[in-house]
Amino acid sequence: MEFVTEHSHKLSSGNHSQFLRSHRNVKDGDVVQTQSLRSVGVKTSQVMDHQLDQSYSYAIVGHTMKDLQNRLNNMHRSGSHNSDVDSIISYMMVKTEMVPAFFFRYSILKDDSMGNLFWFDGVSRYDYIYFGDVMSFDSTYNTYNQPLVIFVGVNHHTKMENFGFGLLVGETMGTYSWILQIFLEAMHDKCPISVVTDGDNAMSKAIRLVMTSVIRHLCC
């Protein structure tokens, strides 16, 4: 290991430290003030100007206008997410009352927010009974950057059949184990003979833990 002077640079001067990412922070009081002023039609840029007038410098304010805008945007997305979760659960509860064969389960995190979610309709269970010997178990990502799990099989016409869907809080052995256990509960403990997955290590461990008799195959 060696130190190459040409690859280094001078440290930021003290009067510029407030512009470094590690030194910037939007205080809760500034957020409350911004939300209050925006509710009466004041623009974010005007709020930032007002905060600068109050503090006399960026160093005392502690953040830039972009930092403030990003904090507000993150809060808005988080609120929209919680609202969407409430809508999903309400919809599925109504669906269960209207269609008794509809099935869903979800978990709750320590902060009382929704964790994992699994659901399918009665047709999925019926299809799984006849075509569930071989199943594909895979995940992709949705709008909220959460893993969307899809259980898929093939019928006697070589057409794809959906056996169930899930939203997970992360791609870990724990979350995969949870959804596999719920899947077996929904399918009355009928286990597939073979499961096709990708090379995800957490997924592989969860299958070996929950579906001990399954033969696992890697997809191409």
C-alpha positions in Angstrom: 0.0 0.0 0.0 1.3 3.5 -0.8 0.2 7.1 -0.7 -0.1 8.9 -4.1 -0.1 12.6 -3.7 -1.7 13.2 -7.1 -4.8 11.2 -6.0 -5.4 13.3 -3.0 -6.8 16.9 -2.6 -6.7 19.7 -0.1 -9.2 19.5 2.8 -12.1 21.9 2.8 -11.6 25.1 4.6 -13.5 25.7 7.9 -15.9 28.2 6.4 -17.0 25.7 3.8 -17.6 22.7 6.1 -21.4 23.4 6.2 -21.6 22.3 2.6 -20.1 18.9 3.2 -22.7 16.1 3.2 -21.5 14.7 6.5 -22.0 18.1 8.2 -25.5 18.8 6.8 -28.7 17.9 8.7 -32.3 19.2 8.4 -33.5 19.8 12.0 -37.1 18.7 12.9 -37.9 22.3 13.9 -37.0 23.5 10.4 -39.2 20.8 8.9 -42.2 21.9 11.0 -41.7 25.5 10.1 -41.4 24.6 6.4 -44.6 22.5 6.5 -46.5 25.3 8.3 -45.4 28.0 5.7 -46.0 25.7 2.7 -49.6 25.1 4.0 -50.3 28.8 3.3 -48.7 28.8 -0.1 -45.1 29.8 0.6 -42.6 28.1 -1.7 -39.8 25.9 -0.4 -37.2 28.3 -1.9 -38.9 31.2 0.0 -38.9 29.2 3.2 -35.1 28.6 2.7 -34.5 32.3 2.2 -36.5 33.0 5.4 -34.4 30.5 7.4 -31.2 32.1 6.0 -32.4 35.5 7.1 -33.1 34.2 10.6 -29.8 32.5 10.9 -27.6 34.8 8.8 -25.6 31.9 7.3 -25.7 28.4 5.8 -23.4 27.3 8.6 -26.0 28.1 11.3 -29.0 26.8 9.2 -27.1 23.5 8.7 -28.6 22.4 5.4 -29.2 23.5 1.8 -32.5 23.9 0.0 -31.9 20.6 -1.7 -31.5 18.9 1.7 -34.8 20.4 2.8 -36.6 19.4 -0.3 -35.3 15.8 -0.1 -36.4 15.5 3.6 -39.9 16.7 2.7 -40.1 14.3 -0.3 -39.0 11.4 1.8 -41.7 12.2 4.4 -44.3 12.4 1.7 -43.3 9.1 0.2 -43.4 7.4 3.6 -46.9 8.8 4.2 -48.1 7.6 0.9 -46.6 4.2 1.6 -48.5 3.9 4.9 -51.7 5.0 3.2 -51.2 2.4 0.5 -50.6 -0.3 3.1 -53.9 0.6 4.9 -55.7 0.5 1.5 -54.2 -2.9 0.7 -55.2 -4.5 4.0 -58.7 -3.0 3.9 -59.2 -4.3 0.3 -58.0 -7.8 1.2 -60.3 -8.0 4.2 -63.3 -7.0 2.1 -62.2 -9.5 -0.6 -62.1 -12.3 2.1 -65.6 -11.5 3.1 -66.8 -11.5 -0.5 -64.8 -14.5 -1.6 -64.2 -17.0 1.2 -61.6 -18.9 -0.9 -59.4 -15.8 -1.0 -56.5 -16.0 1.4 -54.0 -13.5 2.8 -51.6 -13.2 5.7 -49.3 -10.4 6.8 -46.8 -9.8 9.6 -46.3 -6.7 11.8 -43.0 -5.1 12.6 -41.8 -3.8 15.9 -42.8 -0.2 15.0 -46.4 -1.5 14.3 -46.0 -1.1 10.5 -46.7 -3.9 8.1 -43.9 -6.4 7.4 -44.4 -9.3 5.0 -47.6 -10.0 3.0 -48.8 -13.1 1.1 -52.0 -13.6 -0.8 -53.8 -15.7 -3.5 -57.3 -16.5 -4.6 -59.2 -19.8 -4.6 -58.3 -20.6 -8.2 -54.6 -20.5 -7.3 -55.1 -23.2 -4.6 -57.2 -25.3 -7.1 -54.4 -25.0 -9.7 -51.7 -25.9 -7.2 -53.5 -29.1 -6.2 -53.2 -30.4 -9.8 -50.1 -28.6 -11.1 -48.0 -27.9 -8.0 -45.5 -30.7 -8.2 -43.0 -28.4 -9.9 -43.0 -24.7 -8.9 -40.9 -21.7 -9.6 -40.0 -19.5 -6.7 -38.6 -16.1 -7.6 -38.5 -12.4 -6.6 -38.4 -9.0 -8.3 -38.8 -5.5 -7.0 -41.8 -3.1 -6.9 -42.4 0.6 -6.7 -41.5 0.7 -3.0 -38.2 -1.1 -3.6 -39.5 -4.2 -1.8 -39.1 -7.8 -3.1 -42.2 -9.1 -4.8 -42.3 -12.9 -4.6 -44.2 -14.9 -7.2 -45.0 -18.6 -7.0 -45.6 -20.0 -10.5 -46.3 -23.4 -12.1 -47.2 -24.8 -15.5 -50.4 -26.6 -16.4 -51.1 -29.4 -18.8 -51.4 -26.9 -21.7 -47.9 -25.6 -20.8 -49.5 -22.3 -19.7 -48.3 -20.5 -16.6 -50.4 -20.7 -13.5 -49.9 -18.3 -10.5 -50.0 -20.1 -7.2 -49.5 -17.0 -5.0 -47.8 -13.6 -4.5 -45.9 -12.0 -1.6 -44.3 -8.7 -0.6 -41.3 -9.0 1.7 -39.4 -6.4 3.8 -36.1 -7.8 2.6 -34.4 -10.8 0.9 -33.3 -12.7 4.0 -33.6 -16.3 5.1 -36.1 -15.2 7.7 -38.4 -13.4 5.3 -38.2 -16.3 2.8 -38.9 -18.8 5.5 -41.9 -16.8 6.6 -43.5 -16.8 3.2 -42.8 -20.4 2.5 -44.4 -21.4 5.8 -47.5 -19.3 5.1 -47.6 -20.8 1.5 -47.7 -24.3 2.9 -50.3 -23.3 5.4 -52.5 -21.9 2.6 -52.0 -25.1 0.5 -52.9 -27.4 3.4 -49.2 -28.5 3.8 -49.0 -29.9 0.3 -45.3 -29.6 -0.6 -44.0 -29.5 -4.2 -41.6 -32.1 -5.4 -39.3 -29.7 -7.2 -38.7 -26.0 -6.8 -36.9 -23.9 -9.4 -35.1 -20.8 -8.1 -32.1 -18.6 -8.9 -28.8 -18.8 -7.0 -29.9 -16.6 -4.1 -28.3 -18.1 -1.0 -31.0 -16.9 1.5 -33.7 -18.4 -0.6 -31.8 -21.7 -0.8 -31.4 -21.9 3.0 -35.1 -21.1 3.5 -36.2 -23.9 1.2 -34.0 -26.4 2.9 -35.4 -25.3 6.3 -39.1 -25.2 5.5 -39.5 -27.7 2.6 -37.1 -30.4 3.6 -38.2 -32.9 1.0 -38.0 -30.6 -2.0 -35.5 -31.0 -4.8 -34.1 -27.6 -5.7 -33.1 -26.7 -9.2 -31.3 -23.7 -10.5 -33.0 -21.8 -13.3 -30.9 -21.2 -16.5 
